Amino acid sequence: MRDVAALAEVSLKTVSRVVNGEPGVRPELASRVTRAAEELHYRPNLTASSLRRADGRTATIGLLVDDVANPFFADIHRGVEDVARERGVAVMAASLDRRHDLEAEIVGRFASRRVDGLLLVPTATDQSYLATERRSGWPVVCVDRLPVGVEIDAVLSDNREASERAVRHLISFGHRRIGMLCDETTLMTARERLAGYREAMNQAGLDVDPSWIRVDVDSLDRSDAAVRDMMRTPDAPTAIFAAQNYVTMGACRALHHAGREHEIALVGFDDFPMADVLDPGVSVVVQDARRMGNIAAEALFDRMDGMTSEPMTHIVGSTLTPRGSGEIPPA
């Protein structure tokens, strides 16, 4: 800043006021400071600036998700950025990789870096460790899953209702033996989707063979193996409900490799790239992940701005998109 002040032939205080967007600087002086800053490739040190600010803000927020490469979480990230950018706030994102033991540690790292607030997709089975951060006034909002052990704002999808809708869709095409590929049952979303599957089957008066349900299927490869094994069982399912996007991809691969993609119906939970151009196109429950990110970010900024109302849970609806795979009738 001293270099900029010397080149622009103004005081250090004038440079500071221009850099921080404060009023009261004559236009010609502001123009000289701007030109000098550009010539010297000057960038403000926001960390140092935050130490001088009365509110201590760093103009950053954190986002912790399972995997930033997953299309669902990438869309949440996009939705968060939509809101943060309008406020001139940067988003720092990181992956938890389903490591329950890492969640509290990485949350602590974000807190120590003084991000102004945190958006968290809970992975661990207990978030009571957040109570300490909350007492210090640090705002946290959960996305996609409810926290356990602490009451804070959360933004969720209609997991159970959407799963019921998906299974009823398969039943409407004549299926009575419907398999279920379920993510890790330690996750709230997986439990809700499994409950929706069971409820739809129960409402239709259909028995569920335990061999039709595969739990803790948390990857493309495990899903592929589960479907291959399921197809070898007596009274194998004529339809499959896959309750996560990577799980749906694994089911697609297994069915295509077996040459049965036009024989066994499939509905997935969460969309994924190119799902509509496969043969047949993959019918999916589409969550509005970007909207979830928007609402979560808005809720976080409300808390950062001083809102003190009781924690709220926002439910974002989803839609069933038929593309062909979920409309295959049983043989």
N, C-alpha and C positions, 0 to 999 in steps of 0.2 A: 504494500500500500504506500510505503514511503517513496518507492520508485515511481509509482503512478502519480503521486502528488508532485514530485520533482519535475516529471516530464510535462504534466498539465499545468504546472506553475500555480498550484492551489495548495491549501492547507490539508493536512492529514485528516482533519475533521470533515472537510468537504468531501474527500474521497469516501470516507466512511458513510456519510449521509447518502451519497449517490449509490454506492454499492448496496446499501440496505434499503433503498427505495424510500427514504424519508423525504418529506416535503421541505420546501423552503430554500431550495438551491436554484439559482438563476439558470435558465435554460442554456445560456452560452457556457457557463461553467460546467454544467452536467455533461454537455456535449464534449468539452475538452477532456473531462475525466473518462468518458466512455471511449473516446478515440485513443487515449493513452493506455487504457486497460487492454484494448484490442491489440495495440501495437506491441505491448509487453507480454501478451498472452496471459494476463492476470486472471486468476480464478479465486473467488473468495474462499476462505477456510471456514466452512460452515460449522465444524466442530469447535473451533476457537470462538466463533461468533456465538454459539449456543451457551458458552460459559459466561458470556457477558450479558445475555438476555435475562430479564427478570423471570420469565416463565421456564427457562432452561430448555426450550424446544429445540430439536435437532432437524425438524422437517423431514423425518424418516419414520416409517412404520415397518414392522416385521410381519412376515407371512410364513408360517410353517405348515407344510403339507406332507402327505405320504411320499409323493414322488413328483417333482416338478415336470418330469417328462410325460406323465400320464395325461392324456387329452382332457380328462375331466378336471383335474387340478390346474392344468394350464388355462382352461377357460375361467376358473375361479380367479386365478391370478390376473387374467385380462380384465375381468370385471372390477377387481380391486384397483387396478391401475387407472381404469376409466375415471374413477372417483378421485383417487389421489392426485392425478395429474392436474385436475381442475384447481386443486389447492396448492399446487407447487410442492407436493410432497413426494419423496422417492420411496419405492417399495423394495425392501430387502427380503428376498425369499430363500428358503432352504428346505431340503428334503429330510424327513425323519426315517425313511426306508423301513417303516413298520417296526423300528427299534424302540420297544417300550422303555428300555433302560436309558435311552438317549433324550427322551422328550424333555424332562426337567432340566437336564444339563444344557441343551441347546436353548431352551427358553431363558435360562440364566445368562447365557452368552449374549442373547439379544438385549436382555435387561441391562447388562453391564455396558453395552454399547450405547445405552441411553436412547434407543428408539422410542418415539413418543407413544406408541401403542402397539399391540400385538394381535394379529389374527391367527388362530390356531385350529388346525384339524387334529383333534385329540387322537393319539395312538395308544398311550398307556391306559391302564384300567382305572387309574385314579389321578385326578387333577387337583387334589387338595393342597398340593404344594403351591398352587397359585394364590392361596389365601394371603401369604406373606406379601406377594407383589401387589395384590389388590389393596391391602391395608396401607401400602405406601402411596396409593392413588394412581398406580399404573393401570391404564385401561386394557382389558383383554376381551375379545369376542371370539367365540368358537364358531366354526363353520363345518357343515356336513354332519357333525356328531355332537351330541350333548356332552357336556363335561360331567364328571363324577366327583363328588366331594366338595364342590364349590358352586355357588350360584352366580352365573354371569350370563350376559346376552349370548344367544346362539341363533344361527340361521341354518335351517334344515330343509331337506326335500321331504315329500310325502311318501316315504319309503314303503310303509306297510300298505297303504291304499293303492299305490302304483303297482306293487307286486301282485296284490289281489287282482287288479285290472288285467295284468299281463297273463296270469294263469286262467282267469275267466275267459280271456280271448282264445286261448288254446282249447279250453273246454267247449267253447261255442262252435269250434270246427270239428267236434266229435271225439276229441281225445279224452281218454279215461286213465291212461297210464302216463303220467307226466313226471319226468325227472327234475331234480333241482340241484344245481351246482351253487354252493354257498361259500362265500368268502370266510375269513377267520371269524368264528363266533364270539371272539372277545370284543369284536367291533359292534357298536350299537346298530349301525346300518345293516350289517349282515343278519343280526338277530331279528330286526324289524322285517326284513325282506323274507326271511324264513317263516316268520309268523304270518305274513301276508299270503305266502304260498299255502301254508297249512289251512288258513281260514278259507281261502277260495276252494280248496279241495273238500273241506268239511261242509261248506255251504252247498256244494254240488252233490253231497252224499257219496263221495268217492273215498275208498280206502287208499292209504298210502303205504306201499311196501318200503320198509327201511332201506332196501338196496337201491331205491330210486333217489335217495337223498345223499349227497356227498358234501361234507362240510370241510372247512379249512382248506378249500381249493382257492389258493391265493395267487396263482400265476398261470400264464399261458400253457406251460408244459404240464402242470398238474391237472389243469382242466382237460387238456388233450388226453392224458392218461386215464382220467376219471370217465370220460365219455367212452373211450375204447373198452374199458372194463364194464361199464354199464350196459353197452350193447351186447356183451357176451352173456348176460344174466338171463335166466328163464323169465318169461313175461317182461322183457325189456321195455322201457318206455317208448312210446311212439312220438313223444314230444319232450322238449327240454326247455326249462327256464334257467337261464344263466344270469346270476345276480351281480355281475360286475363286468366292466368292458373287456379287460384282459381275459377274464374267464370266458366271455362270449367268443373272443378270438380263438381261444384254444378249442372250444367246442366246434367252431367252424372248421378249423383245421382237421380235427378228428373225423368229422362227417365227410369232408371233401376227400380225405385220404382213403376213407372206406367206400367212397362212391355212393353215399347215402344222403347227400345233402338235399335231394328232392324227395326223400322218403320219410325222414324224421324232422318234425317241425321244431323250430327254434325261435325263442324270443329272448333277447338280452336286456339287461338293465345298464343304461348308459350307452350313448352313441360312440362310435369310433370312426376315424377316417376311412373312406372307401367302402363303408358298410353297405352303401346304396348301390355300388357297382358290381358286387359279387353276384354270382348266379347260384341260387336266388339271392335277391337283396335281403339283408338281415333286418327283420322286424325288431324294434327296440323301444324301450321306455326311455324317452329323452328328458333328462333333467336340464333345467335352465341354469346351468352352472355359472354362466356369466352374470345372470341376474342375482344369483346367490352371492357372488363376489361384490356386486354393487351394493346390495343391502347390508352385507357385513361391514363393508368399508364405511358406509354412511352411519351405521350404528356405532362403529368405533370412533368416528370423528365427533358424533354427538356426545359421547362420553368424554372425549378429549376437550370438548368445548364446555364441559361442566354439567351435563345432564345427570341428575341424581335419582331418577325414578327407579323403581324395582326392575330387576333384570327381566328381559323379555325374550321370548322364543318366536322367531318368525318362520313360518312354513311356506315354502315355495313349491307351487304345483308342478307336475310333470305331465308329459303327453305320451300316448302310445302311438308309435309311427309304424303302420304295417307296410312291409316292402316285399313280402313274398314268402320268406322262410317261416313266419308264424301263421301262415294261412294254408299250409299243407295239411290235408286231411289224413287220418290214419289209413293204412293200407286196408 
